[in-house]
Amino acid sequence: MTILETDYLIVGAGAGGMAFADALLSQSPTATMIIVDERAKPGGHWVDAYDFVRTHQPAALYGVNSTPLGADRIDDAGLNAGHCELAGAAEICAYYDDVMRRVLVASGRVSYFPSSRYDFAERTIVTNGATRQVRASKIVDSTYVAGEIPSRHTPTYQVASGVRHGPVNALSHTQTQRYVIIGAGKTGMDACVYLLDRGVDPDAITWIKPQDMWLYNRAHYQPAEHLLDEHLEGMAAQMEIAATARSTDEVLFRLEEAGVLMRVDGDVFPTAYRCATITMAELKQVRRIKNVVRLGRVRRIEPNRIVLDEGEIPTHAGAFHVDCTAKAVAPKPIKAVFDGDRITLQFVRMCQPTFCAAFIALCEAHFDDEAKKNELCAVVPNPERAVEWLSMSLQSTINSFAWMQEPVIVRWLARSRLNSTRGLMWPKEKLTPKQTAARARIRAATPGAVANLSRLMTARTAEALATA
């Protein structure tokens, strides 16, 4: 059996695995790596994505640290107009293929095994039936929190014979007079926006939403220099609200009043938060859909009716039922990021997966003590419920404070294109008076935000235990 030796065996050539490898390559001058992925091409879930999908965050904040994604433009048309450009699936797949060939493999320190499976128990790579033993100092698991893939997803509900049904990937080559969108998350919104943009009558769309979600206003997540005012204002509002709100619900309501969070239906209080972002133009578009069903999850689709947890609704002959129930972010039990010879990639800042993977690589390269690395990379829980905006914000803020005590991290944060908070680190002479004031508000409110969010989360936990 062939034996391969390497410093790091990275499982997964998706966004996390690629960001980790790229950062480690630049931060550790001698580290060698093997990247193993079951797909034939790098890019992870983007390889299987529906063709009209786009990132929900600016392209300028996505990908790997060494290589810009996109052309750093501002969109001048469409529902993202006035905001930093997004990136589509084809562009992202081409980007990751280029990074793999031109940056990683070309370095001479990275070997790539596509169409291959890593056996964690046997520590072997299997490619087309051939097995290779791997001796690696550390295993990097970038698949632990990988989400479900819409095109591969098997719905939990039953679909009767004869019902037109398929994944969101089928929409681009399906035409009919009626559509039923099943799922309230990012994929469901993407499907609704796609149909409306294509000229489908909103009354021909039924949107089944088991729960409503808070959405992050993309206007407050813009790294472009001329958009920094709104970005810093949004951050200041979040810290001040977190520092002074008296309940978890008040936090969410006030974030909405400040324009940071948004919801599709103003009469329904969302119970979920999944990091999805939206523009005001996109919000207006999806609000055109009035046939919204809130009767819990779908249990069964029959030729003439849809059975849900809390009732049933009629469906139409010939209607195409679109499964958008795959979860983009999989909620998993928290693991220590660093555990002996295993590194498990997870969030260390809320809702920024590629930044987090690169940051973990930075800590691996510059710190030897495992306890220290885990302190710097305390895991931010994946979001599911609306209340988790608070726990994610709390841990992200605590982490950021710890990072600012380490000069090597401060220098990296100031330069990293993946860091959405670079504006906080600009020298005073580069900021306008308005930006300087917003930054001062953020810094003044942060200690109170940590204390108050801790209090609110403790009270929430005590309440849950009392009613259990």
N, C-alpha and C positions, 0 to 999 in steps of 0.2 A: 504493500500500500504506500502510495506517495505521501510524504510528510512535508507539510508546509510550516514555516516558522514566521512569526510576526510579533510585533509589540501589541497591536490592537486588532482584534477581529470585530468588525462592525457588521451587525446583522440588520440589513435594510438599507437600500439605496434611495430612500425617499427623502423628503424635506429635512427631517431630523438627522438621519444618518449622514447625509451630504454636508449639512451645516457643521456637524461635529467634526467630520474628517477635514473639511476645509480650514476650520479654525485651528485644529490640532497641527495641521501641516505648517501653518504660519507661526505658531507659538512654540512648537517643539522641533528644533532643527534636525533631529535624528530619528524621530519616531517613524516606524514603518506600520503600514496598515493593510489589511485585507477587507474588502467590502463584498458581502455576499447578499444576493437578492434573488427572489424567486421569479421576478419578471425579467423579460428579455432586454428591457431598457431601463435606465435610471429615471427617477421621478416619482416613485411610489404611487400613491393613489391618483396622481395626475395622469398616469398612463392610461387609467381606466375611466377617466372623467368624462362626463357628458360634454359635447362639443361647444356648448354655449356658456359653460361655467367660467367665472372669472374670480380672481381673488377678492375677498371682502376687505382686505387691507391694502394700502398702497403698494405697488410693485417695488417702490424704493425701500420698503422695509421687509422684503421677502427674499428668500433664496439663501445664498451663501455670502459670507462677509466679504470675500475677496473680489467678487464679481457682481457689478450692478445688474439688476433685472430691469429691462425697459430702458427708456431714453430720458428718464427724469422729466417727463412732460406733464403739463396740466391738460386734462381732457377739456376740449372746447365744444363738445357735442354729446348728446345722449343724457342718460339719467345720472351720470357721474360728472357732468360738466362743472368746471370750476374747481375740481378736486384733483389731487395727484392721480396719475394714470393707474389703472388696474392692469392685470395680466391675465390672458386667457390660457386655456389648457394647452393648445398647440405651441404657443410661445414658451410656456413654462417647460414643457417636455424638451423642446429644442435647447432651451437654456441649460437644463440639467445634463443633457447629453454632451453639450459643449464643455461644461464644467468638469464632467467626469473625464473626458478625453484630454482637454487642453490644460486643466489645472491639476487634477488629482493624479491620474495615471502618468501624465507627462512629467510629473515630479520625480519619477523613478522610485518613490517610496510607498506608492499605493498600487495594490493589485485588485482587480475587479473581476468578480465571478458572477455574471448574470445567469439567469435560468438555472439557478442553483439553490439548494436548500441546506441550511445549517442545522445539524442535529445537536442540540444543546447537551443532551445526555452523553452521546458518544464523542462529542467534539470533532465532528467530521463534516466535510462539505461534500454533498452529493450532486453531481452534474451529469445528466444523461446516463445514469446508472454507474458512473465512475465515482469511487469514494476516495477522498483524500483526508488524511489525519491532519489536524491543525494543532500546533503548539503556539498558543498565544498567551502573552503575559496578562492581558485583560480582554474581556468580552464586553462589547458595547451593544446593548439591546435597544434599538430604536423602534422596535415594534410593539413595546408593551402597551402604550396608550394609542396605538393606531386605531383610527375610526373604521366604521363599516363602509364598504364601497357600494354606492348606489347600484352600479351595474351588476354586482355580484350578490346583492342583498336578497335574502329569502324572507319575505314578509311573514309576520307572526299570524296573520289572518288567513282564512281560507278563501280561495277563489274558485267559484263553480265553473264547470265546463261551459264554454261558449261566451264567457265574459271577456271583453277586450281589456287587457291589463298588461302593464309592463313597467320597467324601470324608467326613470327620468331620461335616460340615454335615448329612449325610443321616440321622444317628442319631436326631434328634429326631422324625422322621416315618417311622421304620422299626421294625418289630416282627418278631421271628423267635425261634426257639428256640436258635440258636447264633450267636456272634459271634467274629470273628477280628480282633484289634487288631494292626495292623502299624506298629510304631514305638515307641521306648523313651522319647521325650522328653516335653515338657510336653503336647503334643497327645494323645499316647498315654495319658498318665496322666489327662488330663481325660476322655477317652473311657471309660476304665475306671471312674473315679469316678462318672461320669454313669450308666453302666449299673447299677452296684451300688446307687446311690441310688434308681434306678428299680425296684429289686427283682429285677433279673436274678440268677439263681443264679451264683455265682462259677465253678462247675464248667461253666457254659455259655459261659464266656469263655476263649478261647485268646489269649495275649499273646505276640507275636513280638517279641523284643528283640535286635536285632543287637549291641547293647552296653549295658552297665549304666551308670547315671549317678549321680554324686554330686549330692545335693540339699541346698539350703540351708535350714536350720531357720528357718521364718518367725518363730518366737518371738524370734529375735535381730535382727529387722528391723522393729521397732515404734517409730514416732515419738511415740506418745502419752506424755504426761508421766508418768502413773502406771505405765507399762511401761518406763521408762528404765533401771531397774536391770538387767533382763535384756539390754537392748540394749547397754549399756556393758560388761557382763560378757562378752558375746559378742565385742565388739571387743577387749577386753583379752586374752581367751584367744587370739584370732587373732594379735595382735601378739607375745605371749609365745611361742607355738608357732613362729611364723615366725622368731623370734630365736634359738631354741635347737635346733630339729630338725636331725638329722644327715643326712637324706635327704629326697627329695621324697615318697616313700611314707610316711615317718614324719610329715611334715606332715599328710597326709590322714588317717592313722590317728588322730593325736592330736586333730585337729579333730573327728573323729567321737566320740572319747572325751569331748570337751568339750561335745558336743551341738550343735556349730555346723553340721557336715555330717552328712547321714544317707544311708542307702542302703536300697533295698527289700529286698534279699536279703543277709543278713549273711554268707553263704557265698561271695559273688561280689564280687571287688574291682573296683569301677567303673573304667572307662578313659576316661570322658567327663565333662565338666562344661559345662553350658549356661545357668547362672544361674537355673534353675528353683527355686522355693521350695516348701515343703510343711510342713504341720502334722503333729504326731504322730497326730492323728485321721485325717488323710488317708492317712498312711503305714500305719496299721493297716488301713484300708479296702482299699488296693491289695494288701496282703499276703495278703488272702483269696483272691486269684487264684493257683491252684497250677499251672495249665496254662501254664507259661512255656517258650517255645522259644528256645534260644540256639544257633542253627545258622547264624549270619551273616545276610546280607541275602536277602530274597526275590528270586528270579530269575523265577519263573513260577507263576501260579496256574491250575490245571486243575480241571475239575469235581470230581475226587475226590482231588486231592493238591496240596500246595504244595511247589515245588522251591526249595531255599535253597542258599547257597554250600557248606554242609557236610553236605548230606543232604536228606531230604524227610520230610514228615509228611502224614498223611491229612487231608482236610478233609471237611465234611459237606454233603450236598445241602441246599440251602436256607440254609446259613450265610451271614451277611452279612459280607463282608471290608471292613474299614475302613482306608482309607489315612491314616495319621498320620505320614508320612515327610517332610513339608515341614519345612524348617529355619526356625525363627522368627528366628534370627540368622544372616545369611549371612557366612561367613568370607571376607574379601577382603584383598588386599595393602594394607598400611598406606600411606596417602598423607599428605602434609603437610596439616593442616587448612587453613592459610592459604597460598595459592600464587598470588600476583599478584591477578588479579581473580576467582579461584575460591576459595570456601570449601566444604570437603567435610566434612559433619557425620559424626563418628565418636565412639566412646567416649573420654572423658578420665578417667572413673572407672568402675570395674568395675560392670557390670550395671545402670546407671541411665541409660537413653537420654534421657529428657526433661530430667533435670538437666543432662546433658552438652550438649545442644543449647542450653539456656538459658545455661549457663556460657560456651560459645563466643561467643554473642551479647554477653555481658558484656565479654569480652576484646576483641571487635571494636569495641565502643563506647568503650572507655577506653584502649586502647593503640594507638599508631601504628606502632611498629616490628614488622615481620613476624616477624623472628627471635624477638623477645620473646614475641609471641603464640603462636608455635609451641612455645616453651619452656614456656609456661604450659599449653598444650593438647597436650602430648605424648600420642600416641595409645596407649590401652590396647587391646591386641589382643582381637578377638572370641574368645570361648572355644569350643573344640572338644574338646580332650583334657583329661583330669583334671589333668595337670601344668600346664596353663595357669591354674589357680587361682593358682599361685605367680607367674607373670609378670604376671598382671592385678593381683594384690595389690601386687607390687613397684612397678609403674609408677604405680598409684593412690596409693601412699604417697609416692613421690617427687614426684608432682604436688601432693599436698596440702601438702607442706613448702614448695614453691615458692609456692603460693597464700598461705600464711600470712605471706609477706614483703611482700605488697602490701595496703596499707590499704583500697583500694577493694574488693578481693576479700573481705577479712575482713569488712567491713561487710555486703556482699551475702550472704555465706555465713551470717552470724548471723541474717539476716532471711528468707532464702529458704525457702519451704515445701517446695521440692523437695529440699532438702539433708537427707539422712538422718543426718548427723552434727552437727546443730545442738546436740545435748546436750553435745557436747565444748566448745562455746563459751559455755555459760551462765555467768553470774557465780557465784563460789563460794557466795555466800549463798543461791542458789536450789537448790543441790545438797544432798542428804543426805550424811552421812558415808560411807555405802557407795558412793554415786555419785562422791564426791570421790576416794575410794580407787581406784575403777576407772579414773577419768580419769587419775590419777597413774600407774597401771600402764601405761596405753596410751602415755603420753608417755615413760615411762622405757624401754619396750621398743622403741619405734619405730626409733631408730638401729640397734640390733642386728638388728632385723627386715630393714631395708634391706640391711645388710652380709651377713647370712646368706642371704637370698633371692638376692642377687646371686651369692654363692658357689655356691649350689645350682644356679642356672640356668646358670652358666658351666660347672660340672662336667657338667651334663646335656648341654649342647651339645657339649662335648669328647667325651663318651662316644658321642653320636650320630654325630659325625664319624669317630670311630675304628672304628665298626662299619659305616659306610656302604660 
